[in-house]
Amino acid sequence: MKRPTIGIVGAGRLATALAPLLVTAGYRITAVSSATRADARRLARVVRARAWPSSRDVALHAECILLAVPDRALGPTARQLARTASGCWPGKIVLHHAGGLGLEAVAALAARGAEVGVLHPLQTLGDPALARALVPGSRARIEGTPRALHVSRRMARDLGLVPLELRPHARPADRVAYHAAAALAANDLLGLLAVAVRILGSAGVEPHAAERALVRLALGAIAQAERHGLARALTGPVARGDAVVLRAHLEVLGRRAPDAATLHRVLSRQLLALAYPGARRRSATARALGRVLGDRRGPARKPTV
């Protein structure tokens, strides 16, 4: 099956990062539209496509339409396209990129005869220059009706992405859980780093220097985890079984930043499960760490009278 011509509705961060990669992978982008005409023209120049005034024009001039719009706009955009280009959909493929949504978001187009699917790159694509380095080897959630699923799988592989499918007959809650996991691993990680920068600042380090130092440290931890897996990448007091240092961390954080102490305690419990799986969780070292963390699964204590 030859690669379909591509039309893109939306010219935000995702489209700006993804479109040049599609061209490099051998796809021809024929049409671009956006709510902001200047953004559409800018993206069209980059990929040597034509900027059109409306999403209807994109639908008429491409075989595969990518709806690169915000999640909240996806349903309204699909319904508008179903009304304004009602007769063009049989034989067309429509893919959206909303990680927490399924085919129901574009049901209006499926009802008009389009093959519909999902291609959600599991990667941060805010910087188009970085996207070229980050996309290869990343995962992408795919879903769709038979022909759309085939196209989304091939497109993912052409981009260097590894297709990722949820369990068969995934429920809406499964898609939300997938999206929440992505938010935890990316956005919440940045929030955690912001907390760490604040704590390092309390020790007298200038904020910019603290941010640079801790982001670099986080990159090292992520690189180790990518190569060796989460458990083997562990360092620090939990991995070393140092309950004294762990207690000191929690005490100082409790005085300086109680919210950070709570975070450290919750996350350290996850690290404990990683570092001491199965029967090792019953070892003396693991139980000592558990007591520091207030883990109720530690050794039972005799009631006091």
C-alpha positions in Angstrom: 0.0 0.0 0.0 1.4 3.4 -1.0 1.7 6.2 1.5 -1.4 8.4 1.4 -1.1 12.1 0.9 -1.5 14.0 4.1 -3.6 17.0 5.2 -3.1 18.6 8.6 -5.8 20.4 10.6 -4.0 22.4 13.2 -0.6 24.1 13.3 0.4 24.0 16.9 3.4 22.3 18.6 2.4 18.8 17.7 1.8 19.5 14.0 5.0 21.7 13.8 7.1 18.9 15.2 5.4 16.0 13.4 5.0 17.4 9.9 8.7 17.8 9.0 9.3 14.3 10.3 6.6 12.9 8.0 8.2 14.6 5.0 11.5 13.2 5.9 9.9 9.7 6.2 8.6 10.0 2.6 5.0 11.4 3.1 3.7 14.2 0.9 1.8 16.9 2.8 -0.7 18.6 0.4 -2.8 20.8 2.7 -2.6 22.6 6.0 -5.2 24.7 7.9 -5.3 26.3 11.3 -7.6 28.6 13.3 -4.7 31.1 12.9 -4.0 31.6 9.2 -0.4 32.8 9.9 0.4 29.6 11.7 -1.0 27.5 8.8 1.1 29.5 6.2 4.2 29.2 8.4 3.9 25.4 8.6 2.9 25.0 5.0 6.1 26.8 4.0 8.2 24.5 6.0 6.7 21.3 4.5 6.1 22.8 1.0 2.4 22.3 1.2 -0.5 24.7 0.6 -2.2 26.6 3.4 -6.0 26.5 3.0 -8.5 28.7 4.7 -10.6 26.0 6.2 -10.4 22.4 7.5 -13.0 21.5 4.8 -10.4 22.4 2.1 -7.8 20.1 3.8 -10.3 17.2 3.8 -10.9 17.7 0.1 -7.2 17.8 -0.9 -5.7 14.9 1.1 -6.2 11.1 1.5 -5.3 11.0 5.2 -6.3 13.9 7.4 -4.5 14.4 10.7 -6.5 16.2 13.3 -3.7 17.9 15.3 -6.0 20.0 17.4 -6.3 20.3 21.2 -8.2 17.5 22.9 -11.2 19.7 23.8 -11.5 20.8 20.1 -11.4 17.4 18.6 -15.0 16.4 18.8 -16.3 19.8 17.6 -13.8 19.8 14.8 -14.9 16.3 13.7 -18.5 17.3 13.8 -17.9 20.5 11.8 -16.0 18.5 9.2 -18.8 16.0 9.0 -21.2 18.8 8.2 -19.1 20.9 5.9 -17.5 18.1 3.8 -20.2 15.5 4.2 -19.8 13.7 0.9 -16.0 13.3 0.7 -15.4 10.8 3.5 -15.7 7.4 2.0 -12.2 6.2 1.3 -10.6 8.9 3.5 -8.5 8.1 6.6 -8.7 10.4 9.7 -6.2 10.1 12.5 -6.2 12.1 15.7 -3.4 12.4 18.3 -5.3 12.7 21.6 -3.8 10.2 23.9 -6.7 10.0 26.3 -9.4 9.7 23.7 -10.5 6.9 21.3 -12.5 6.6 18.2 -15.6 8.0 19.8 -14.0 11.5 19.5 -14.3 11.3 15.7 -17.5 9.2 15.5 -19.1 11.9 13.4 -16.6 11.3 10.6 -16.9 7.5 10.9 -20.6 7.9 10.4 -19.9 9.6 7.1 -17.8 6.7 5.9 -14.3 7.7 7.0 -11.8 5.1 8.4 -10.8 6.6 11.7 -7.9 6.0 14.1 -5.4 7.2 16.7 -1.7 7.9 16.4 -0.4 9.3 19.7 3.4 9.7 20.0 4.4 8.9 23.6 7.0 11.7 23.6 7.3 15.4 24.4 7.3 17.3 21.1 7.4 20.9 22.1 10.7 21.7 20.4 10.7 20.6 16.7 14.5 20.4 16.6 14.6 18.1 19.6 11.8 16.0 18.2 14.1 14.7 15.5 16.3 13.2 18.1 13.5 12.1 20.6 11.0 10.4 18.2 13.1 7.5 17.0 12.6 4.6 19.4 9.7 6.2 21.3 6.4 4.5 21.5 3.1 5.6 19.9 -0.3 4.4 20.9 -2.3 3.3 17.8 -5.9 2.3 17.5 -8.4 2.3 14.7 -10.8 0.7 12.2 -9.0 -1.8 10.0 -7.6 0.4 7.3 -6.9 3.3 9.6 -5.1 1.0 12.1 -2.9 -0.3 9.2 -2.0 3.3 8.2 -1.3 4.4 11.7 0.9 1.4 12.3 2.9 2.0 9.1 3.1 5.8 9.8 4.4 5.1 13.3 7.1 2.8 12.0 8.0 5.1 9.2 8.6 7.8 11.8 10.8 5.5 13.8 8.1 5.1 16.5 7.3 1.7 18.1 3.6 1.0 17.8 1.9 0.4 21.2 -1.6 -1.0 21.5 -3.8 -1.2 24.6 -5.6 -4.4 25.5 -8.3 -5.5 23.0 -11.6 -3.7 23.5 -9.9 -1.0 25.7 -12.4 1.0 27.7 -12.4 4.8 28.0 -10.9 4.4 31.5 -8.0 2.5 30.0 -7.2 5.3 27.6 -7.4 7.8 30.5 -5.1 5.6 32.6 -2.6 5.5 29.6 -2.7 9.3 29.4 -2.3 9.7 33.1 0.7 7.4 33.1 2.2 9.6 30.4 1.5 12.8 32.4 3.2 11.2 35.5 6.3 10.3 33.6 6.7 13.6 31.8 4.8 16.6 33.3 4.8 15.4 36.9 8.5 14.6 36.6 9.0 18.3 35.8 6.9 19.2 38.8 9.0 17.0 41.0 12.2 18.7 39.7 10.7 22.0 40.5 10.2 20.8 44.1 13.8 19.6 44.2 15.1 23.0 42.8 13.2 24.7 45.7 14.8 22.4 48.3 18.3 22.9 46.8 17.6 26.6 46.9 16.9 26.4 50.6 20.5 25.2 51.0 21.8 28.4 49.3 22.1 27.4 45.7 21.0 30.0 43.1 17.8 28.8 41.3 19.2 28.7 37.8 22.2 26.8 39.0 20.0 24.4 41.0 17.8 23.7 38.0 20.7 23.0 35.7 22.4 20.7 38.2 19.2 18.7 39.0 18.0 18.4 35.4 21.4 17.0 34.5 21.1 14.6 37.3 17.6 13.5 36.2 18.9 13.0 32.7 21.6 10.6 34.1 19.0 8.6 36.0 16.7 8.4 33.0 19.6 7.3 30.8 20.5 4.6 33.3 16.9 3.4 33.4 16.6 3.3 29.7 19.7 1.1 29.4 19.3 -1.1 32.5 15.7 -0.9 33.6 14.2 1.0 36.6 15.4 -1.4 39.3 19.0 -1.5 38.2 19.2 2.2 37.8 18.4 2.9 41.4 20.8 4.8 43.6 20.5 6.6 46.9 19.6 5.5 50.5 16.8 3.1 49.6 18.9 1.2 47.1 21.8 1.1 49.6 19.6 0.1 52.5 20.6 3.2 54.5 17.7 3.8 56.8 19.7 6.4 58.8 20.2 8.7 55.8 16.6 8.2 54.6 15.3 9.2 58.1 17.6 12.3 58.0 16.1 13.3 54.5 12.6 13.0 55.9 13.3 15.0 59.0 15.0 17.9 57.2 12.3 18.0 54.5 9.6 17.9 57.2 11.0 21.1 58.7 11.8 22.9 55.5 9.1 21.7 53.1 6.4 19.3 54.4 4.9 18.8 51.0 8.3 17.6 49.7 8.6 15.3 52.7 5.3 13.7 51.8 6.4 13.3 48.2 9.7 11.8 49.2 8.0 9.3 51.5 5.5 8.2 48.9 8.1 7.8 46.2 10.5 6.1 48.5 7.9 3.4 49.1 7.8 2.8 45.4 11.6 2.6 45.3 11.5 0.1 48.2 9.2 -2.2 46.2 11.6 -1.9 43.2 14.8 -2.5 45.2 13.4 -5.3 47.4 11.0 -7.4 45.3 9.3 -10.6 46.4 10.9 -12.4 49.4 13.6 -9.7 49.7 10.9 -7.4 51.0 10.9 -9.4 54.3 14.7 -8.9 54.8 15.9 -7.0 57.8 17.2 -4.1 55.7 13.9 -3.7 53.8 11.9 -3.9 57.0 14.1 -1.2 58.6 13.5 1.1 55.6 9.8 0.3 55.8 9.7 1.4 59.4 11.2 4.8 58.5 8.6 5.2 55.8 5.8 4.2 58.0 5.1 1.1 56.0 2.4 -0.9 57.8 3.8 -4.1 56.1 6.8 -3.9 58.3 7.1 -6.1 61.4 4.2 -6.2 63.7 4.7 -4.3 67.0 3.4 -5.5 70.3 0.6 -3.3 71.6 1.6 -1.1 74.6 -0.5 -1.4 77.7 
